[in-house]
Amino acid sequence: MQWKIYKRGQGRYTRLGTAIGAGILLALGCWSLFGWLDGFLSTDKMSVATKQWIQMAVPVVLFVVLAWIIFKVLNTPKYADFLIATEGEMKKVSWSTFKEVTASTKVVIITVVIMSILLGCVDWIFTWAFKTIGILKI
């Protein structure tokens, strides 16, 4: 079993973020399995100590095995090179400043409000017109 990291210094943040995200999902899944085993295992057929041991051991063993698989997958050259390239491309992105994002958000909100008012007025006019000519009976 080799614990060497493929291309150690490259794509560090993307690989770390992917590993943390996968680890969080794995931990939540094992926590859920722990709770599910509490209801699934009955103490009628086994002692409380055995039930608790199984309830703890199964998620822990599963966590360790899947964490090792995540480590191996993230260090496979195919996936590691993809994550390294992704981080390289993200460094090339021209990110908007806070001022630009705020201005754009204000424009979108104002446009949505104006369009809502206009559509509401058109709806009211059509409703009034149809009521007047007798097509709509509300």
N, C-alpha and C positions, 0 to 999 in steps of 0.2 A: 504494500500500500504506500503510494507516494503522495506526499503532501506539498509538492512543489506547485507554486502558482505560475501559470502560463503567462508570459510577458508581464512580469510583476509590476512594473512602473507605469504601464499604459492602461488607460481607461479605468482608472482607479475609482472615480466617483460613480460612474455608471454601473460598474460591477458591484461596488459596495451597496449602492441604492437597490439594485436588483436583488442582491443577497439579503438585505434587510427586509425588503418587501416580501420575498419568498419565505423568510424566517418568521415574519409576523403572521402570514397566512398559515404556515405550518403550525405555529404555536396556538393560534386560535382554533385550528382544526383539532389538534390534540386536546385542547381544553374542552372542546365540545364533545369529543369522544369520551373524555373522563366523566363528564356529566351524563352522557348517554349510558355509559357502562354502569353507573350508579343505579339507574332505573332498570336496566336490562338484567343484571345479575341478581338473582334472588338468594336470600339467606336461608331459604328452606332447604336447599340441597347442599349448601356449603357453610362453613363457619364465617363469622364476620371478619376474622383476620385474613382468611383466604380471599374473600371478596375484596377487601381493601388492597391486598397485595396485587391481585389481578387488575383491579381498577387503576392502580398507580403504575404497574409495570408495563402494561400494554401501551398506553400513550407515550411513556418515556422511551421505550424501545423503538416504537414507531417514529418518534421525534428524532432520535439519534440516527436511525437508518435513513430517513428521508433527508435529514440535514447533510449527511454524507453524500447522498445522491445529488442534492442541490450543489454542493461544493464541487463534485466531479463534473456535473453538467456545465457549471459556470466556468470551469477550467478546460473544457473541451475546446480545441482550437477554433472550431467553426463558430460556436457561440461567443467565445471570448473575443475573437476578431470582430464579430458583429457589434458587440458592446463597445469595443475600442473605437470602431469606426463611427458609431453613434455619438460617442462623446466628442470625437473630433469634429463632426458636423455641427453639434450643438455649440461648439466654441466659435463657429463661423457665423452663427445667427446674429443678426443685428436686433437687439432687444430694445423695445420702446422705453422711453424714460417715464417716470411716474407722472410727470406733467402731461405728456402726450396721451397716456392711458386715461388720465382723469378727463382731459378735454374730449377725447373720443367717447368716453362713457356718457358725458353730459350731452353730447350731440345725439347719441342713440336714445337716451331717456327722453329728451325733448321731442325727437322725431316720433317716438312711440306715443307720447301723450297727444301731440298734434294729430296724428293719424287716428287715434282712438276717438278724439273729439269730432273729427271730420266724419268718420264712419258712423258715430252715434247720431250726428245731425242728419246724415243721409238716411239712416234707418228710421229716424223719427219722421222725416219728410215723406218717405215711402209709406210708412204706416198711416200717417195722416191722409195722404192722397188715396190710398186704398180704402180707408174707412169712409172718406168723402164720397167716392164713386160707388160704394157699396160692395166691393169685392171682399173686403176683410171685415169680419164681424167679431170683434173682441169685446 
